[in-house]
Every structure is written in structure tokens, then in C-alpha cells.
Amino acid sequence: MSPVLAGVLQLIALTAALALAYRPLGDYMAAVYSSPKHLRAEKVIYRCIGANADAQMRWPAYLRGVLAFSVVGVLLLYLLQRLQGGMPLSLGFASISPDQAFNTAASFVANTNWQSYSGEQAMGHVVQTAGLAVQNFVSAATGMAVAIALVRGFTRSRTGDLGNFWADLVRGTVRVLVPIAVIGAVVLVACGAIQNFSGIHEVGQFMGGSQQTNGGAVASQEVIKELGTNGGGYFNANSAHPFENPGAFTNLFEVFLILVIPFAMTRTFGKLVGNVKQGYAVLATMGIIWLGFTALMLWTEFAHGGPALQAAGAAMEGKETRFGVGGSSIFSVATTLTSTGAVDSFHSSFTAFGGGIQLLGMMLGEIAPGGVGSGLYGMLVMAIIAVFIAGLMVGRTPEYLGKKIGTREIKLAACYILITPTLVLGFTAASMVLPDALGSMLNTKALGAGSHGFSEVLYAFTSGANNNGSAFGGLNANTPWYNTTIGLAMLLGRFLPMVFVLALAGSLAEQKPIPETAGTLRTEKPLFAGLLVGTILIITGLTYFPALALGPLAEGLS
């Protein structure tokens, strides 16, 4: 079987698996977030945290819950890392330095999982499981809760109520993420991923000598890092490590885990607003972009442009032979179009245009299908922008799902789409003029002063501000400048958009629904899906094209 055919068949199998899971999972999540009943385990959690899960919250109270919970998460994870040296099961590792501990705490709480350290050489079992793995669950559940709050903004009338953050957080964790993660971990263990609390072992090498390796609760963390679109690996090699990702089947299974909740949440959206066709329109938009980017990446990597790659016969440098060009390309698009950031290959080793596709996927806002929760609310904000543009074209007051999109709503949506580019381009510009920041480019003599070096820095801040977490190699990000600025980019890129999303949800929930008329834009039709795709690509292109021209485009055309 040719590598091209193998890649196409993998994509078809993945699409079929996602289609089979779409309806049952989407319906189940809709039932979870609309149920008036609480499970016994959930009631115990509510008592422990002192929350009244039945109290309705307006958007300021909902936001305070999100921010308070996240601040506590940052502090606890920071302290856990700083105290690691005195903890049991630390494997002899020292405590993490203050700037790196802040960066890592911000990263995992913000659902980014940017790692400026080697996991197997820095983090013991307690930090990995009680710290990082826990945040993989609750940061994902937080994003899902915010998305559900925005959906409620469309369904509520003149109340301003968005539900209860603590109930949404606990339900998303207990009823959605944990059950799927348990099943997924069993599958990974059955396929060869490790799950233990063993210490460091000396392992012999084929060519003589030895190396040290340690075990860990890898399968359980691997499944939630993908399912929750987190991405932080137990090992430095991430999902290219055979302990995390043993073979071709687990590679495709992990891509499925990355995409299944973000795609299924469009069904949840349709059920909750009482019109599943609206969910299909959002799904179609996400699917068109995802399939288009995947096809473009496969073509780019199989074409393996450039004399060195042509001579080798394939763009395999930096890719695992277990997965090949096809599996690696599908995985990389899935992780950069979502906020996952996990890698089964070296993103910096992709062709110049392949690296540009990865960058562009993050620059879209990671909404196709995006992160768990963040993909849906990001796409709904873009839908509001699209109906506003359509309203300008035909001279009508824009409406979406029976709610008027007025001055307040469009200002909030505009602020949402401006935050991330400001962080990305601002921090990148600062890094390109500071000598210490430029000195972090390890390949300065070969590439650092040119387009690839610029791409490394641009990729780092694009990944951080969009809560992705993947990186281009060649940039030493474990410095006070990058640890601090990327940490700030991750926190601001995560929580500032949530402020505007929840304010937008509150504004919509205060409105009275508007009856549909003959002049109402039919947002469940293919025409609107096309308009939405165009809006996303045009806004992103106008914002980032100059930066892309200086980086991957210049490198690819040189």
C-alpha cells in the first residue's frame, strides 16, 4: 500500500468514527447540561466546596466563579512544583524554579500545556498526577462550562441568568470527561501504553551503553491530555514516545479523542437551542476547514518540496516511522486546529508550507473544531461577526438565533477577536528587538537570523496566546523572558476572551427573542456556512498575513 493511500484511508476511518460518535455524544452532553438532577457524587463535591449548585448566576457571578477557581488552580499547582523536592514519589527531582513553575502552572490551568521542560527529567509522580493531570480535567471542564453559558445566552429570555458555573464544572468533569477517559485509558493500556508508579530504570541500548527511563501513570494522563485538548506530554517527546503512543492504531485513536468532543458539542448546541440544523451549520463550517487543512497538509508533506527532501524521497525528518507522513500530518492538523498542542512529530521539521499551515490553524482561533468548549464559543462569536457583515450587506439589523446583534454585542465580539492577535504580534515584535530574546534561538548562525528563526518566535507566542502549547524546535523557551511572557500570553489569551464571551452571553440572555420574519437570515443554510468560512479566513488573513509572509511563506519561497 502506498503511503498516500494509507494516509487517505486513515482520514476516511477517522471521519467515519467521528460521524458515529457525533449524535450519541452530542445528545448525551445536552442531557447532562440540561438535567435538573444532581448525582450523589456531585452533591458530595458541592458540599465540600460550599457551592449551591441550584442557584442561577448572571454573567458577572459566573465569571467570578471561573476566575476564582482558576486562580486557586494556578496557586496550588505552583506550590506543588515548588515543594516537589520534599515530596514522596518525586523520583529525586528537585523543586521547579520560580519562573518555570509559574509558566507551567499558568500553562496547565489555561488549558495550554506549554512545556519548557522535559517531563521525565523534571516532574515526579505526584506533580504529574495530582497536579498536571487534575488540571487537564478541570481546565477542559471550565472551557465547556463557558461554552454552555454562551449557548444559554441564546435560549434565555429577559433573565440574564446563565446557569451555575460550579454545577457545569462538576458535571462536565464527572459525567463527561472522567467516563470517557477511563475507557480511553483502558484502550491505550491494552495497546501498549504504560500505567504504573515505577522509579527510574537503567535500560541498555542496542549500540552499547545505557540510558535512564522512568515509568508513570502515562495512559491515564495521555487520554485526558487528548480528550480535554490539553496536550502536555508525560515525556519530552510527547505523543512520539512509544510509552505514550505505541503504534499506528493508538495514533489514530488519539486524534479521535482530540476531535470527538469539540465536534460533538455542535450537536449539543443544536439540541439546547432547539434547532439541530443550527448545530449542523456550525459543524459544516468546522468540518470544511478541518478537512481542507488536512488535505492541504497531506499534499504539502507528500510533495516534500525542496532538494534535500526530494533526494530523500519523503519529508520524514522529524517524523516517526511508526506513523509515517500521513499519520503525522493528520495528527499535526488536529492538534493545531484545536487547542491541544500534542505532537507525534517535530513540527519544526515539517516543510516550510506545512509549518505555515500549523501556524495558520492556530491563528484562526482554533475553532475548527477548536478546544473543548473554546472551539464552540469561538465559532459562535465568529457567527455573530458573520451575521453582522451580512446585515451590513443587505441593510438589516443583524439577528442570530432570535437575538438582535446590536452595538453592545458587536463591540464585545470585536474585542474577543482582537485580544489574541494583540498578544501574539506584540510579544513577537518585542522578542525580535531584545538581544536576550534573540539569543534563545539555538540555530542563530544557520537560520535564526532569517525567516525560520522568526517563525520559531511567532509560533511560540501564537501557541501560547491561543492556548495550544506546541512549539517549533530551535527556540530555547526556558528563560526568564520567555517563561514570563509566554505565561502571561497564556493567561491573558485564555481568560480575557472568556470575559467578553460571558459578557456577550449575559447581554443576549437579557433580550427578548425576536420572531422570525421573511427577511431573517437563515443561519442553518449552506449559504451561511459558506459566509462563516469566508469571514473566518478573511479576518485571519488580514490580521496575520504580514507576519506569515516574513516567516513560513518567505522560507517556503526561498
VOGU-3710 file (C-alpha; in Angstrom, 3 decimals, decimal comma):
1> mspvlagvlq> 0,000/0,000/0,000  1,383/3,407/-0,943  1,936/5,973/1,851  -0,517/8,361/0,157  -3,293/5,750/0,077  -2,571/4,819/3,688  -2,929/8,457/4,726  -6,215/8,857/2,836  -7,633/5,651/4,366  -6,682/6,849/7,845
11> lialtaalal> -8,530/10,096/7,224  -11,620/8,235/5,985  -11,589/5,902/9,008  -11,215/8,849/11,366  -14,088/10,739/9,732  -16,323/7,664/9,969  -15,530/7,175/13,672  -16,291/10,825/14,419  -19,576/10,582/12,488  -20,622/7,526/14,517
21> ayrplgdyma> -19,885/9,249/17,832  -21,365/12,622/16,869  -25,039/12,130/17,604  -24,950/9,964/20,772  -22,216/12,009/22,459  -23,767/15,339/21,476  -27,193/14,284/22,746  -25,672/12,941/25,956  -23,854/16,198/26,696  -27,054/18,158/26,019
31> avysspkhlr> -28,849/15,967/28,556  -26,006/16,404/31,077  -26,067/20,201/30,986  -29,876/20,494/30,966  -30,671/17,914/33,662  -32,269/19,322/36,846  -30,912/16,452/38,955  -27,530/16,049/40,656  -25,700/12,761/41,119  -24,803/11,671/44,629
41> aekviyrcig> -21,097/12,112/43,949  -21,767/15,616/42,659  -23,678/16,545/45,825  -20,683/15,466/47,903  -18,423/17,739/45,831  -20,814/20,669/46,208  -20,829/20,256/49,986  -17,036/20,078/50,079  -16,601/23,317/48,123  -19,590/25,062/49,704
51> anadaqmrwp> -21,426/25,676/46,435  -25,165/25,982/45,887  -25,474/24,199/42,561  -29,097/25,235/42,052  -28,501/28,996/42,259  -28,703/30,830/38,954  -25,813/33,162/38,077  -25,731/36,267/35,955  -22,606/36,758/33,891  -20,520/38,675/36,498
61> aylrgvlafs> -21,086/35,937/39,093  -20,367/33,205/36,542  -17,146/34,988/35,570  -16,097/35,366/39,203  -16,506/31,625/39,620  -14,353/30,914/36,564  -11,613/33,311/37,629  -11,605/32,336/41,314  -11,372/28,649/40,504  -8,574/29,280/38,008
71> vvgvlllyll> -6,560/31,489/40,385  -6,719/28,807/43,061  -5,628/26,247/40,459  -2,588/28,338/39,485  -1,546/28,809/43,124  -1,941/25,145/44,063  -0,064/23,874/41,013  2,683/26,459/41,539  3,132/25,392/45,179  3,122/21,714/44,236
81> qrlqggmpls> 6,021/22,276/41,868  7,956/24,475/44,286  7,627/21,826/47,035  8,395/18,840/44,810  11,897/18,277/46,243  10,489/17,297/49,635  7,613/15,136/48,395  7,392/11,350/48,157  7,474/9,794/44,670  9,453/12,779/43,413
91> lgfasispdq> 11,975/10,388/41,790  14,739/12,501/43,276  13,897/15,545/41,166  14,497/18,983/42,646  11,814/21,633/43,070  10,980/23,631/39,956  12,436/27,148/39,626  10,018/30,044/40,290  9,729/31,315/36,699  9,276/27,841/35,242
101> afntaasfva> 6,804/26,859/37,976  4,740/29,967/37,148  4,920/29,210/33,433  3,821/25,597/33,923  1,040/26,477/36,375  -0,309/29,143/34,026  0,029/26,751/31,122  -1,966/23,849/32,549  -4,672/25,973/34,196  -5,132/27,839/30,902
111> ntnwqsysge> -5,581/24,524/29,041  -2,402/25,269/27,062  0,130/22,752/28,427  3,096/24,644/27,053  6,155/22,803/28,398  9,567/24,430/28,643  10,928/21,376/30,471  11,453/17,651/29,840  8,724/15,835/31,732  10,682/12,672/32,508
121> qamghvvqta> 13,634/14,729/33,792  11,800/17,314/35,888  8,411/16,159/37,236  7,819/13,372/39,759  4,737/11,204/40,025  2,887/13,459/42,497  3,218/16,610/40,372  2,328/14,699/37,209  -0,805/13,026/38,594  -2,078/15,240/41,443
131> glavqnfvsa> -1,118/18,458/39,674  -0,907/18,294/35,899  -3,441/15,510/35,265  -6,040/17,115/37,549  -5,744/20,404/35,677  -6,157/18,521/32,398  -9,647/17,561/33,588  -10,836/20,772/35,236  -9,385/23,235/32,708  -11,219/21,354/29,957
141> atgmavaial> -14,425/21,312/32,010  -14,081/25,082/32,543  -13,971/25,709/28,792  -17,027/23,509/28,287  -18,896/25,392/31,020  -18,229/28,775/29,385  -19,455/27,440/26,036  -22,664/26,159/27,618  -23,154/29,538/29,316  -22,958/31,280/25,920
151> vrgftrsrtg> -25,478/28,828/24,455  -27,825/29,590/27,356  -27,484/33,259/26,480  -29,310/32,492/23,235  -32,009/30,417/24,949  -32,813/32,590/27,980  -35,276/35,478/27,741  -35,030/38,682/29,813  -33,457/36,923/32,794  -29,731/37,415/32,336
161> dlgnfwadlv> -29,209/34,023/34,011  -26,543/31,728/32,553  -26,852/28,724/34,864  -24,423/27,769/37,626  -20,679/27,586/36,983  -19,986/25,072/39,757  -22,681/22,711/38,524  -21,454/22,993/34,927  -17,839/22,440/36,008  -18,591/19,373/38,104
171> rgtvrvlvpi> -20,969/17,821/35,579  -18,540/18,263/32,726  -15,837/16,557/34,761  -17,822/13,779/36,433  -20,314/12,872/33,731  -18,406/13,584/30,507  -14,634/13,661/30,847  -13,994/11,028/33,524  -16,082/8,190/31,986  -14,601/8,649/28,509
181> avigavvlva> -11,089/8,992/29,971  -11,420/5,718/31,886  -12,464/3,845/28,759  -9,764/5,514/26,692  -7,047/4,710/29,237  -8,008/1,034/29,159  -7,734/1,064/25,364  -4,290/2,679/25,482  -3,001/0,234/28,111  -4,315/-2,670/26,055
191> cgaiqnfsgi> -2,397/-1,305/23,067  0,900/-0,907/24,919  0,903/2,419/26,770  2,334/2,158/30,289  0,480/2,823/33,558  2,496/2,482/36,773  4,361/4,348/39,500  7,767/2,790/38,960  11,023/4,592/39,550  13,958/5,291/37,263
201> hevgqfmggs> 15,440/2,306/35,414  18,733/1,838/33,621  17,997/0,474/30,155  20,600/-0,967/27,777  20,916/0,293/24,218  21,417/-1,724/21,028  24,652/0,068/20,168  26,085/-0,306/23,660  25,835/1,874/26,728  22,638/2,609/28,594
211> qqtnggavas> 20,100/5,315/29,310  17,740/6,100/32,149  13,984/5,971/31,787  11,140/6,180/34,263  7,585/4,958/34,306  4,438/6,723/35,389  0,658/6,890/35,121  1,094/7,631/31,431  -2,003/6,096/29,815  -4,421/7,924/32,132
221> qevikelgtn> -2,699/11,253/31,540  -2,340/10,613/27,812  -6,044/10,074/27,294  -7,156/13,224/29,130  -4,438/15,328/27,522  -6,014/14,490/24,157  -9,676/14,286/25,194  -9,503/17,628/27,019  -7,455/19,214/24,184  -4,659/19,884/26,666
231> gggyfnansa> -1,580/18,373/25,003  1,076/18,218/27,737  3,129/15,044/27,449  4,413/12,868/30,272  7,651/12,617/28,296  9,563/15,277/26,411  8,904/13,511/23,101  5,162/13,809/23,814  2,993/11,547/21,642  6,009/10,495/19,592
241> hpfenpgaft> 7,178/8,476/22,631  6,218/4,785/22,390  5,165/4,747/26,067  2,532/7,392/25,242  1,641/6,399/21,693  2,736/2,823/20,879  1,597/2,414/17,270  -0,452/3,470/14,267  -3,798/2,472/15,816  -3,207/4,421/19,043
251> nlfevflilv> -2,066/7,380/16,942  -5,405/7,470/15,113  -7,280/6,775/18,354  -5,620/9,787/19,979  -6,617/12,007/17,054  -10,185/10,739/17,516  -10,050/11,688/21,205  -8,819/15,173/20,309  -11,678/15,862/17,885  -14,658/13,965/19,274
261> ipfamtrtfg> -15,908/16,391/21,973  -15,351/19,651/20,016  -17,241/18,267/17,008  -19,982/16,679/19,147  -20,566/19,940/21,018  -22,110/21,386/17,861  -24,840/18,750/18,249  -25,169/19,745/21,921  -25,535/23,364/20,794  -28,268/22,467/18,309
271> klvgnvkqgy> -30,201/20,447/20,890  -30,004/23,155/23,543  -31,213/25,937/21,213  -33,994/23,685/19,947  -32,804/23,519/16,332  -30,306/20,799/15,431  -29,887/22,314/11,952  -28,123/25,259/13,577  -25,663/22,775/15,015  -25,206/21,170/11,608
281> avlatmgiiw> -24,337/24,574/10,093  -21,600/25,134/12,688  -20,439/21,532/12,218  -20,240/22,033/8,448  -18,110/25,147/8,912  -15,734/23,335/11,250  -15,630/20,269/9,016  -14,873/22,218/5,833  -11,915/23,974/7,456  -10,588/20,822/9,141
291> lgftalmlwt> -10,802/18,669/6,021  -9,366/21,460/3,871  -6,394/21,991/6,165  -5,787/18,235/6,481  -5,880/17,723/2,711  -3,543/20,680/2,188  -1,112/19,361/4,817  -1,117/15,879/3,281  -0,439/17,328/-0,160  2,318/19,607/1,143
301> efahggpalq> 4,128/16,884/3,077  3,779/14,166/0,445  5,066/16,608/-2,176  8,119/17,047/0,098  9,297/20,165/-1,675  12,956/21,132/-1,501  16,094/19,466/-2,896  17,058/17,618/0,303  13,584/16,181/0,788  13,300/15,281/-2,894
311> aagaamegke> 16,606/13,426/-2,693  15,442/11,528/0,397  12,141/10,649/-1,282  9,980/11,762/1,632  9,631/14,504/4,242  10,360/12,031/7,051  12,931/14,033/9,019  11,451/14,634/12,459  8,622/12,127/11,906  8,125/8,678/13,427
321> trfgvggssi> 8,371/5,731/11,037  5,538/4,128/13,067  3,167/6,829/11,829  4,647/7,964/8,521  3,895/11,177/6,686  0,129/10,563/6,585  -0,398/9,828/10,281  1,908/12,650/11,336  0,163/15,167/9,057  -3,333/14,235/10,270
331> fsvattltst> -2,174/14,438/13,894  -0,467/17,818/13,479  -3,505/19,446/11,849  -5,807/18,069/14,561  -3,616/19,442/17,331  -3,119/22,897/15,811  -6,740/23,408/14,735  -7,680/22,550/18,320  -6,053/23,849/21,489  -4,344/20,504/22,059
341> gavdsfhssf> -0,742/21,090/21,050  0,277/17,449/21,463  2,801/16,289/18,867  3,690/12,932/17,358  6,334/14,547/15,149  8,710/17,510/15,179  6,624/20,441/13,926  9,718/22,445/13,095  10,801/19,664/10,700  7,699/19,900/8,522
351> tafgggiqll> 8,119/21,589/5,186  8,028/25,396/5,312  4,464/25,486/3,981  3,500/22,650/6,344  4,711/24,729/9,277  2,732/27,651/7,880  -0,427/25,519/7,863  0,156/24,665/11,529  0,597/28,347/12,342  -2,478/29,383/10,383
361> gmmlgeiapg> -4,558/26,712/12,116  -3,781/28,291/15,473  -4,223/31,805/14,129  -7,799/31,035/13,087  -8,508/30,965/16,804  -8,532/27,167/16,976  -12,221/26,926/16,137  -12,269/24,103/13,589  -13,251/22,290/15,725  -11,167/24,029/18,379
371> gvgsglygml> -10,711/23,147/22,021  -13,354/21,544/24,197  -15,758/24,409/24,797  -13,454/27,124/23,476  -13,929/25,909/19,904  -17,704/26,224/20,131  -17,800/29,623/21,798  -15,111/30,915/19,441  -17,114/29,750/16,430  -20,322/31,305/17,792
381> vmaiiavfia> -18,542/34,644/18,194  -17,400/34,375/14,571  -21,005/33,569/13,603  -22,103/36,816/15,260  -19,479/38,689/13,227  -20,717/36,939/10,074  -24,379/37,880/10,618  -23,281/41,461/11,348  -21,451/41,569/7,995  -24,492/40,069/6,274
391> glmvgrtpey> -26,704/42,683/7,911  -24,481/45,458/6,580  -24,687/43,969/3,086  -28,481/43,924/2,973  -29,256/46,871/5,237  -30,966/44,917/8,030  -30,376/44,794/11,762  -28,404/41,578/12,243  -30,019/38,751/14,205  -28,751/35,356/15,303
401> lgkkigtrei> -30,930/32,651/16,852  -33,700/35,131/17,563  -31,478/37,698/19,292  -30,550/41,118/17,922  -26,870/41,766/17,405  -26,654/45,403/18,419  -23,842/47,799/19,216  -23,015/46,205/22,560  -22,884/42,675/21,189  -20,705/43,534/18,212
411> klaacyilit> -18,276/45,506/20,403  -17,882/42,516/22,699  -17,374/40,197/19,724  -14,810/42,590/18,228  -12,884/42,744/21,498  -12,849/38,938/21,558  -11,252/38,616/18,123  -8,680/41,392/18,773  -7,205/40,068/22,025  -5,188/37,155/20,693
421> ptlvlgftaa> -3,593/38,955/17,698  -2,562/41,790/20,008  -0,799/39,355/22,331  0,807/37,320/19,545  2,094/40,183/17,430  3,016/42,411/20,367  5,133/39,832/22,193  6,692/38,615/18,934  7,719/42,155/17,991  9,242/42,734/21,423
431> smvlpdalgs> 11,174/39,464/21,244  12,647/40,362/17,866  14,267/43,538/19,173  15,540/42,330/22,564  19,070/40,815/22,424  18,393/38,299/25,215  15,244/37,066/23,481  17,047/36,738/20,159  19,802/34,801/21,913  17,349/31,995/22,685
441> mlntkalgag> 17,376/30,965/19,022  19,733/27,994/19,150  20,326/27,919/15,388  21,226/31,595/15,043  24,077/31,061/12,625  22,122/28,790/10,290  18,566/30,007/10,425  17,930/32,136/13,490  18,549/35,451/11,798  16,176/34,602/8,967
451> shgfsevlya> 12,643/33,512/8,295  12,735/30,214/10,176  14,039/31,887/13,319  11,237/34,430/13,102  8,763/31,562/12,654  10,053/29,951/15,851  9,266/33,033/17,908  5,965/33,699/16,109  4,949/30,073/16,646  5,778/30,243/20,371
461> ftsgannngs> 3,531/33,231/21,071  0,807/32,051/18,669  0,775/28,738/20,513  0,764/30,367/23,945  -1,868/33,041/23,328  -4,168/30,567/21,568  -3,734/28,040/24,402  -2,237/25,425/22,108  1,092/24,510/23,690  3,035/23,010/20,775
471> afgglnantp> 6,318/24,566/19,678  8,856/24,839/16,901  12,197/23,382/17,922  15,259/25,584/17,865  13,960/28,111/20,388  15,134/27,849/23,992  11,985/28,990/25,750  13,208/28,058/29,236  14,473/31,563/30,026  13,036/34,221/32,354
481> wynttiglam> 11,835/36,295/29,356  10,002/33,518/27,541  8,746/31,774/30,685  7,228/35,041/31,888  5,901/36,477/28,623  4,509/33,194/27,313  2,960/32,599/30,737  1,255/35,985/30,529  0,173/35,317/26,952  -1,390/32,012/28,024
491> llgrflpmvf> -3,315/33,510/30,945  -4,475/36,616/29,084  -5,240/34,608/25,936  -7,399/32,222/27,958  -9,284/34,413/30,396  -9,702/37,790/28,681  -11,718/36,183/25,839  -13,835/34,427/28,467  -14,674/37,820/29,985  -16,093/39,030/26,681
501> vlalagslae> -17,818/35,712/25,929  -19,644/35,732/29,264  -20,499/39,432/28,954  -21,887/38,673/25,492  -23,871/35,739/26,887  -25,307/37,969/29,620  -26,294/40,630/27,089  -28,067/38,061/24,921  -29,830/36,488/27,909  -31,329/39,863/28,834
511> qkpipetagt> -33,006/40,215/25,441  -36,456/39,124/24,418  -36,478/36,732/21,440  -37,388/38,279/18,093  -39,908/36,443/15,888  -38,525/35,149/12,620  -39,681/37,021/9,508  -39,270/36,655/5,759  -36,219/38,917/5,936  -34,433/36,922/8,638
521> lrtekplfag> -31,091/35,450/7,564  -31,391/31,648/7,591  -28,319/30,727/9,596  -28,913/26,985/9,277  -28,460/27,026/5,494  -25,311/26,163/3,466  -25,104/29,791/2,321  -24,462/30,922/5,892  -21,888/28,183/6,440  -20,034/29,470/3,370
531> llvgtiliit> -20,280/33,044/4,642  -18,921/31,941/8,007  -15,953/30,127/6,440  -15,160/33,205/4,347  -15,436/35,529/7,334  -13,023/33,415/9,372  -10,421/33,173/6,607  -10,618/36,856/5,655  -10,332/38,153/9,222  -7,399/35,854/9,947
541> gltyfpalal> -5,690/36,643/6,655  -5,944/40,404/7,082  -4,622/40,129/10,634  -1,708/37,753/10,236  -0,639/37,770/6,575  2,303/40,187/7,066  3,711/38,030/9,862  3,219/34,835/7,847  4,902/36,480/4,869  8,002/37,170/6,982
551> gplaegls> 8,090/33,610/8,331  6,903/30,407/6,643  5,950/31,980/3,301  9,361/33,593/2,895  11,063/30,347/3,873  8,941/28,260/1,538  9,542/30,554/-1,430  13,280/30,913/-0,836
//
